[in-house]
Every structure is written in structure tokens, then in C-alpha cells.
């Protein structure tokens, strides 16, 4: 089990099974998201308790996208600026970032995830609130 999963392929078939995702993990969904070609299947999307995207307007205007009609999708900027309740612990179910490709969003989200993750093997605090890969 892992805390962070990033899918960034050109696969037209689902890569993950929803049962592989533990509660509290986060999925960055970067690859294809069309009804006829998608990296993540409906089972994974249904299992995710929180879903955010970089452009709600783009998501809602493009009916070819797998989540275009989903009302539960939030804007990532709203989600990142909201602190979790103190003592909330791990979330029930995974979270998902549904990237629509706005420049730099994945990099900024990854930096935020590394800063809030209680422990990311292989990373150490490099100051400035950013973690960097530990040289072996």
C-alpha cells in the first residue's frame, strides 16, 4: 500500500483496481480521461471520497470527459487552501486529483502533498518547506 499514486500514461485501459487503493491515499490522475479511453475506471472514481480538478469550467463543458457530469468535483485551489479539521486523521477512502492539464498544477500539487505527508520514504526536509530526494 502507498500514500500517493500518480498515473501519467497514454493507456486507454484502466491501470488500477479500486480495491488496491487504501483509505487516505491520494491519486494524481494525469492521463486519458475520455469515456472510450481512460487510465482509471469507474470503480476507482466511485471509490474516491474527494475529487478535485484544476478547471471546473473545462470539466463541465467537455462531455467527453469521464467526470463531466459529477457535481461532487471541487476546484483544487479551494481544496488546497482549506485545512483539514484538527485531529481528523486519515480520510475514509482515497482522494483524487483529476488533472485537466493546466500548466504547472501537477508540480504544485505534488509539492503540497510532500509537505503534508507525515513520511515519504527517500525524502528529507531541504528547508523552505520543500522536500528533496535524499542522495544515496
C-alpha positions in Angstrom: 0.0 0.0 0.0 1.1 3.5 -0.7 0.1 7.0 0.3 0.5 8.6 -3.2 -0.3 7.2 -6.6 0.5 9.1 -9.9 -0.9 7.9 -13.2 0.6 9.6 -16.2 0.5 7.2 -19.1 -1.2 7.1 -22.5 -3.1 4.0 -21.6 -6.6 3.7 -23.0 -7.4 0.9 -20.4 -7.7 1.2 -16.7 -4.5 0.6 -14.8 -5.7 0.3 -11.2 -8.4 -1.7 -9.4 -10.3 0.3 -6.8 -9.5 -2.4 -4.2 -5.8 -1.6 -4.5 -6.3 1.9 -3.0 -6.1 2.2 0.8 -8.1 4.7 2.8 -6.3 8.1 3.0 -4.2 7.6 -0.1 -4.1 10.2 -2.9 -4.2 9.6 -6.6 -3.0 12.1 -9.2 -4.8 11.3 -12.4 -2.9 12.8 -15.3 -3.5 10.6 -18.3 -6.5 10.0 -20.6 -10.0 10.7 -19.2 -12.4 10.0 -22.1 -15.3 7.6 -22.0 -13.6 5.4 -24.7 -10.0 5.7 -23.3 -9.1 6.2 -19.6 -6.4 5.3 -17.2 -8.8 5.0 -14.2 -12.0 3.1 -14.4 -15.4 4.0 -12.9 -14.7 1.7 -9.9 -11.7 3.9 -8.9 -13.6 7.2 -9.5 -16.5 5.9 -7.4 -14.3 4.8 -4.5 -12.6 8.3 -4.2 -14.3 10.3 -1.5 -12.8 13.7 -2.5 -12.2 14.6 -6.1 -10.6 17.9 -7.2 -9.7 19.3 -10.6 -7.7 22.3 -11.9 -10.6 23.6 -14.0 -14.2 23.0 -13.2 -15.3 25.1 -16.2 -13.3 22.9 -18.6 -14.6 19.7 -16.9 -18.2 20.7 -17.1 -18.0 22.0 -20.7 -16.4 18.8 -22.2 -19.0 16.0 -22.1 -16.3 13.5 -23.5 -14.6 13.5 -20.0 -15.5 10.7 -17.6 -16.5 13.0 -14.7 -18.1 15.9 -16.8 -21.5 15.5 -15.0 -20.2 14.9 -11.5 -21.4 17.6 -9.0 -19.0 16.3 -6.3 -15.8 17.5 -8.0 -14.2 20.5 -6.4 -11.7 23.1 -7.7 -8.2 22.2 -6.4 -7.5 25.8 -5.3 -10.4 25.7 -2.9 -9.3 22.3 -1.6 -5.7 23.2 -1.0 -6.5 26.4 0.9 -8.8 24.6 3.3 -7.0 22.9 6.3 -8.3 19.6 7.5 -10.0 19.6 10.9 -7.5 19.2 13.7 -7.1 15.5 14.7 -9.1 14.3 11.6 -6.6 11.6 10.8 -6.7 9.6 7.6 -9.7 10.1 5.4 -12.1 7.4 4.7 -11.4 6.4 1.1 -8.9 7.8 -1.3 -8.7 11.3 -2.7 -8.2 12.1 -6.4 -6.8 15.0 -8.4 -8.3 14.9 -11.9 -5.8 16.9 -13.9 -7.0 18.7 -17.0 -3.5 19.9 -17.8 -3.4 23.5 -16.7 0.3 24.4 -16.7 2.2 23.5 -13.5 -0.8 22.2 -11.4 0.7 18.8 -11.0 4.0 20.1 -9.8 2.4 22.5 -7.3 0.1 19.7 -6.0 3.0 17.3 -5.7 4.9 19.8 -3.6 1.9 20.3 -1.3 1.4 16.6 -0.9 5.1 16.1 0.0 4.8 18.9 2.6 1.7 17.4 4.3 2.7 13.7 4.1 3.8 12.5 7.5 6.6 10.5 5.9 7.7 10.0 2.4 10.5 7.4 2.2 13.6 8.7 0.4 12.7 12.4 1.1 14.1 14.7 3.6 13.3 18.3 4.5 15.5 20.6 2.4 14.3 23.8 4.1 12.0 26.3 2.5 9.1 23.9 3.3 10.0 21.7 0.3 11.3 18.2 0.4 14.0 16.9 -1.9 15.3 13.5 -2.8 17.9 12.2 -0.4 21.2 11.4 -2.2 22.2 7.8 -1.6 
